[in-house]
Amino acid sequence: MSDGPRPGFSAVDHAELALLLEVSGTPKPGNVDRAHDFATLRFEQFLAGAVGSRPGLSAAAAPDGPGVGRAFERAVEGMAQQDGGNTQFGCLLVLCPLVRTAATGALTRERAERVVESTTVADARAFFEAFEHVDVAVGDPPPDLSALDARRGAAAGEAAAERGLTLDDVLRRSAPHDGNAAELVRGVPRAFREAARLRADSGPAPDRVARAFLRLLGDRPDTLVATEHGAPVARDVRDRAAGCAGLDDAERLAADLRERGVNPGTTADLTAASAFVALERGLPV
């Protein structure tokens, strides 16, 4: 196994490929994949979302480009050009800082954490503006933070700017109830750990990704499931995923979650991030 990116592939290439591999792995219980659609969201729309996000990912990689927040907003705007709505919002939130990290030096947890720590008030404003492009499931903020409700979009961005909040500040306030925010402010440790397992695995990359998703889902409760269905359901999904002996068991879990409309989206986001790190470190495809 190589310890670095394959020649000729940039961090942007690997980010787009990570998005494509994430949705191609199957089964990924509760998520769209190459064998499972939702009634209003289909596999090909995820492919289109990945392609549409590329200009924003390129902005994240550009040394003289906009901040991470604006690159993320552009990636979401491009993703939203397909007809399904929100396909990869959370994936892009985690990927944009990782792309900036990889494009400007060594891809390490410490450097990824510093990239997020260095974000600005303008990054926070752009982060909230990204919510103008698609509907995203988010929980209610505490009463004293109602002005920062992400569903307010640009208005929440203005409120964050008035308070002098950086994107790092916003993520730290969200971390107790949002798995992606909790990962980003700590250098995305779960993605780096899972990337090592992905590389040590064998077989086609989409199968490796599906197994990575199952491991991550069984590791801890998915915060999107907790937001949409409550903490007990999220814990039950975690326990059932942890009890799966392999992808055949996961297929049975997938059928049940599809029927119940339970979507572990945060786990999909971290799976894409894990695939990106693994690709940057030489995952064969």
N, C-alpha and C positions, 0 to 999 in steps of 0.2 A: 504494500500500500504506500502511495506517495504521501508526503507530509505537507504538500502545498498545492495551490491551484494548478489545473492542467494548463499547459501553454496555449495561449490564444484566447482563453476565456477570462473575461473581466468579472469583477464583483457584481456588476449589473447582470451579466449573462447568468451567473450562478443564482442570483436572486430570482430572475424570471424562471429559470429551470427549477428552482426550489418550489415555486408556486405551482408549476405544472406537475412536478412529481407528487406534491402534497395531494392534489386532487385526483391524481391517477392511481394512487394506492387504494386497494380494496381488499376486504371491507374495512371501513372506518365508521364504526357504529354511530349512527345519528347524523352523519355528515354526507353531503353529496360526494360521490366518487365516480369512477368510470363505469361502475355497474349499478349505481343507485342515484336517481334524481329525486328532487322534491316536486310537489305539484306545480309550484311556481318558480322553481330554480333548478336549472339543468347543468349537466356536466360541461357542455360547450360554452355556457356563459362564464364558467370559471376559467376556461381556456382564454376566452376573449378578455376577461378581467385581467388576467396575467399579462397579456400582450398590451392592453391599454395602460397598464400601470408603468410601463417601461420609461416613459419620459420623466416621471417623478423619481423613479429609482436612479436614473441617470443624473438627475439633479442632486440626489443624495451623494453620489460618488464624485461630483465635480469639486475640485479643491476651491474654486472661486465661485461656486454655485450658491444658492440660497441656503438658509439654515435648514436643519433637519425637519423642523415643523412645516416649513413651506414646501420642502421636497415631498413630505408625506401628503400634504394637501393636494399637490399636483398629481401624485400617484393615485390617490383616491378619486380625484376628478377623472383621470383617464380610465381607471377601473370601472367607473360608473357608466361608461359609454355603452356597455352591453345592456340587454333588455331585462336582466333579472334583478337589478338593484344591488344590494350589498353582497358581494361575493368574497372579498378578501380584505376588508377594512382592518381587522385586527392583525392579520398577517403582515400587512404593510406597515402598521404601527411598529411592530417589532423589527421588521426587516430594514426599514430606512436607517435607523441608527447603526445596525450591523453593517450595512453597505458602506456608510460613511467611515466606520471603523476600519473595514477591510481595505477601502480605497485609499486610505491615508497612512497606512502602516500595518503593523502586525495585528491580526485578528485575535485578540485576547479578551478575557472577561474584564480585566482591569481597564483596558483602553475603551471597551464598550461602555463601561460604567462612566468613564470620564467624558465620553462623547455626550451622554445624557446630562451629566452634571454641568456641562458647558453650555447647555441650551439657554435661550434668551426669552425675554418677554414677547418678542416677535414670533418666536417658535410656538409659544403657548397660544397666541392669537390665531396663528395659522392652523394649529391643531383643532381648535374649536370650529374654525371655518370649514374644516373637512366634513363636519357633520351636516353641512348644508347640502352635500352632494348625494347622500344616501340615508335611509333610515337605519339606525343602529340601536340594538337593544341595550339600554343602560338602566341601571337602578336609580331610584330617587336619591339625590344627595341629602346630607343632613340639612335641617332647616336653616342653619346659619350660613350654608353654602349654596342656597337655592339660586343665587345669581350666577353660579358657575355650573348650572345644570347643562350638560353637553347638548341636550336636545334643543337648547336655545341658540345653538350654532354661533354665528358671528356676534350676537349679543353677549353670549358668555365670554367670548374672546375679548370684547371690550371691557367686561367686568374684571377679567383676569389682568388686563393691561392697567386698569385703574388701580388695582391692588399691587402692581409691580411683580406679578407672579411669572416665573419662568416655566417652561414646559416641565423641567425637573420638579419644580414646586407642585405643579398640577398632578403629575404622576405620583408623587409621594402622598398627596392627599387622597388619591384614588387607590393606592396600593392595598389597604386593608380589605377591600371588597372587589378588586379587579386583578386577576391573575397576570395579565400582560403588564400592567403598571408595576406590580410587585416584582416581576422579573426584570424589567428595564432599569429600575433604580438600583439593581444589584448586579448588573452586568450579564443578565440573562443566563444564570447558572444552569438551569435545567436544560436549556438548548445545548450548551457546551457539553454537558454530561451525556445527553442523548446522542449527540453527534458522534461521540466516541463509540457508543454501542452500534450506531448505524454503520460505521466503518468496519467494526469487528464482525458484523453480521455477514451473511453470504446470500447469493441469489440475486435476482433482478432488483434494481433499485426501487421500483414501485412496491414490491413485496416487503422490502426492508422498511420502507416508509410506513406501510400499513402496520407492521409490527411495532415500529417506533410510536405510532399513534396509540396503539393498544397499551404499551408500557406507560406512556405519559398519562393516559386516561385512568389507568389503575394505580397511579402513583399518588394522586390527590384529587379532591373534588374539583370539577370544572366550574369556574366562577360564572360563566354564561348560563349553565344549567341552574346554578343556585339563584341567579337573578331572575330567570324566567319561570322556574318551577319550585324553588325553595331548597334550602340546605339539605333536608332529609333525602330528597330525590338525588341531589348531586352526590351525596355520600353513598347511596345505594348504587348508582351508576359506577362510581369508583370501585366499590367492592365487587361488583359483577365483572367489571373489566379485569380486575386483578385476579379473579378466579378463572379467566379464560385460559385454556391450555394451549391455544393456538388460533389460527385464523378461521378454522371451522367453527369453533365456539364463538368467535367474534361475529360470524355471520348470523348466528342465532340472536345474539345481543343486538345486532344491527336491525334485524327485522322487528324486534320489540320496540326499540327506540324510535324507529320510523313510524310505527303505528301510533305511538304516544306523542309524537312531535317533540321529542327531546333531542336537542342539538348541542353537543359538546364543542362549541365553536372555539373556546379559548384553547382547548387541546389541539385543534387544527392549526391555530396560529403558532403555537410553540413547535408543532411538528414541522411547519414550513421553515421556521427559524433553525431548527435542528438540521434539516436537510441543507440549508444554506451553509452552515458552519461545516458540515461534513463534506460538501462539495468543495468549499474553499480549502479543505485539508486533504483533498484527493479522493473522495468517494468515487469509485468507478461507475461510469455510465456509458 
